[in-house]
Amino acid sequence: MFKQILGATFIAASLGTAALAADAKPTDPQIAHIAYTAGQIDVTAAEQALKKSKNAEVIEFAKTMERDHKAVNDQALALVKKLKVTPEDNKISQSLSTQASKELTTLGALDGAAFDKAYVENEVAYHKSVNDALAKVLIPSAQNKELKSLLETGLTLFKQHQMHAEHLASMIK
């Protein structure tokens, strides 16, 4: 279980330090790509949970993650299209994708209650990390008001996801 939390912690470090290491704030096209990538990672994790879990509460949580993150990503895509902005791949997005792939492999090797516990613990850590990055790096760096507003709306929703995941984690033994 520690490995899953460590993986999500690495994601947090990727979100925070990669932007700071370059000593430059991410641009709006980079922020759009990072936000979309982070959302897609959670959709993919939810899809894995829907295939593997037999726990009704975990399945319901995964359905919520899939639905909400797809909806936010759809809004993000509509916004970048409206603004005629091309999301820009970057080191943070690439790091997120690489770490998420490793995490999916780790979770994929688990079954039953072990999978459920690891998935939910990872969701807690992942949402903490993403929420922190949104609040401290992405929202403050966003220049476009509509992008900033979408990120703020996402942060409000993702804080609810974090609380839901924390509650679920406290119930799963």
C-alpha positions in Angstrom: 0.0 0.0 0.0 2.9 2.3 0.7 4.0 1.9 -2.9 0.7 3.3 -4.2 0.9 6.3 -1.9 4.5 6.8 -2.9 3.5 6.7 -6.6 0.9 9.4 -6.0 3.4 11.4 -4.0 5.8 11.2 -7.0 3.0 12.6 -9.1 2.6 15.5 -6.7 6.3 16.2 -6.9 6.1 16.1 -10.7 3.4 18.7 -10.7 5.1 21.0 -8.3 8.8 20.7 -8.9 8.9 20.3 -12.6 7.3 23.7 -13.1 9.5 25.3 -10.4 12.7 23.6 -11.6 12.5 25.4 -14.9 12.0 28.6 -12.8 9.1 29.5 -15.0 5.4 29.2 -14.6 3.7 26.8 -17.0 1.9 28.6 -19.9 -1.8 28.3 -20.5 -1.3 25.7 -23.3 0.9 23.7 -21.0 -1.6 24.1 -18.1 -4.4 22.9 -20.4 -2.3 19.8 -21.3 -1.4 19.1 -17.7 -5.0 19.4 -16.5 -6.3 17.2 -19.3 -3.6 14.6 -18.7 -4.4 14.5 -14.9 -8.1 14.1 -15.6 -7.5 11.4 -18.2 -5.3 9.5 -15.7 -8.2 9.3 -13.2 -10.6 8.2 -16.0 -8.2 5.4 -16.9 -7.8 4.4 -13.2 -11.6 4.4 -12.8 -12.0 2.2 -15.9 -9.5 -0.3 -14.4 -11.4 -0.3 -11.1 -14.7 -0.9 -12.9 -13.2 -4.0 -14.5 -11.5 -5.3 -11.4 -13.6 -4.5 -8.4 -16.5 -6.4 -7.0 -17.0 -3.9 -4.1 -20.2 -2.0 -4.7 -18.9 1.2 -3.0 -15.7 1.1 -4.9 -17.6 0.6 -8.2 -19.9 3.5 -7.4 -16.9 5.7 -6.6 -15.1 4.7 -9.8 -18.2 5.5 -11.8 -18.3 9.0 -10.2 -14.6 9.5 -11.0 -15.1 8.4 -14.6 -18.1 10.6 -15.1 -16.8 13.7 -13.4 -13.3 13.7 -14.9 -14.7 13.0 -18.4 -17.1 15.9 -18.0 -14.3 18.3 -16.9 -12.1 17.1 -19.7 -14.9 17.7 -22.2 -15.3 21.2 -20.9 -11.5 21.8 -21.1 -11.5 20.5 -24.7 -14.4 22.8 -25.6 -12.6 25.8 -24.0 -9.3 25.3 -25.8 -11.2 24.9 -29.1 -13.1 28.1 -28.4 -9.9 29.9 -27.5 -8.1 28.4 -30.5 -5.4 27.2 -28.1 -3.4 24.0 -28.8 -2.6 22.2 -25.6 1.2 21.8 -25.3 2.8 18.6 -24.2 5.5 19.2 -21.5 7.7 17.5 -19.0 5.0 17.6 -16.3 2.4 15.9 -18.5 5.0 13.4 -19.6 6.0 12.6 -16.0 2.4 12.3 -15.0 1.7 9.8 -17.8 4.8 7.7 -17.1 4.0 7.5 -13.4 0.4 6.7 -14.0 1.3 3.9 -16.3 3.5 2.3 -13.6 0.7 2.7 -11.1 -1.9 1.1 -13.3 0.5 -1.9 -13.8 1.0 -2.2 -10.0 -2.8 -2.0 -9.4 -3.4 -4.4 -12.2 -1.4 -7.1 -10.4 -3.8 -6.9 -7.4 -7.2 -8.5 -7.0 -10.2 -8.4 -4.6 -9.9 -6.5 -1.4 -6.2 -5.8 -2.0 -7.0 -4.1 -5.3 -9.9 -2.1 -3.7 -7.8 -0.9 -0.8 -4.8 0.1 -3.1 -7.1 1.8 -5.6 -8.9 3.9 -3.0 -5.7 4.8 -1.2 -4.1 5.9 -4.5 -7.2 8.0 -5.2 -6.8 9.8 -1.9 -3.2 10.5 -2.5 -3.7 11.4 -6.2 -6.5 13.9 -5.4 -4.4 15.5 -2.6 -1.5 15.9 -5.1 -3.6 17.2 -8.0 -5.6 19.5 -5.7 -2.4 20.9 -4.3 -0.9 21.4 -7.7 -4.1 23.1 -8.9 -4.1 25.5 -5.9 -0.4 26.3 -5.8 0.8 26.0 -9.4 -1.8 25.7 -12.1 -4.5 28.2 -11.0 -2.0 30.9 -10.0 -0.1 30.5 -13.3 -3.1 30.5 -15.6 -3.4 33.8 -17.5 -6.7 33.3 -19.3 -9.7 34.0 -17.1 -11.9 31.3 -18.5 -9.1 28.7 -18.1 -8.5 29.9 -14.5 -12.3 29.6 -13.8 -12.5 26.1 -15.2 -9.5 25.1 -13.0 -11.1 26.6 -10.0 -14.4 24.8 -10.7 -12.4 21.6 -11.1 -10.6 22.1 -7.8 -13.9 22.5 -6.0 -15.1 19.2 -7.5 -11.9 17.4 -6.9 -11.8 18.4 -3.3 -15.2 16.6 -3.0 -13.6 13.6 -4.7 -10.8 13.6 -2.2 -13.2 13.7 0.8 -15.2 10.9 -0.8 -12.0 8.8 -1.3 -10.9 9.5 2.2 -14.3 8.4 3.6 -14.2 5.2 1.4 -10.6 4.5 2.5 -11.6 4.6 6.1 -14.3 2.0 5.4 -12.2 -0.5 3.4 -9.9 -2.8 5.5 
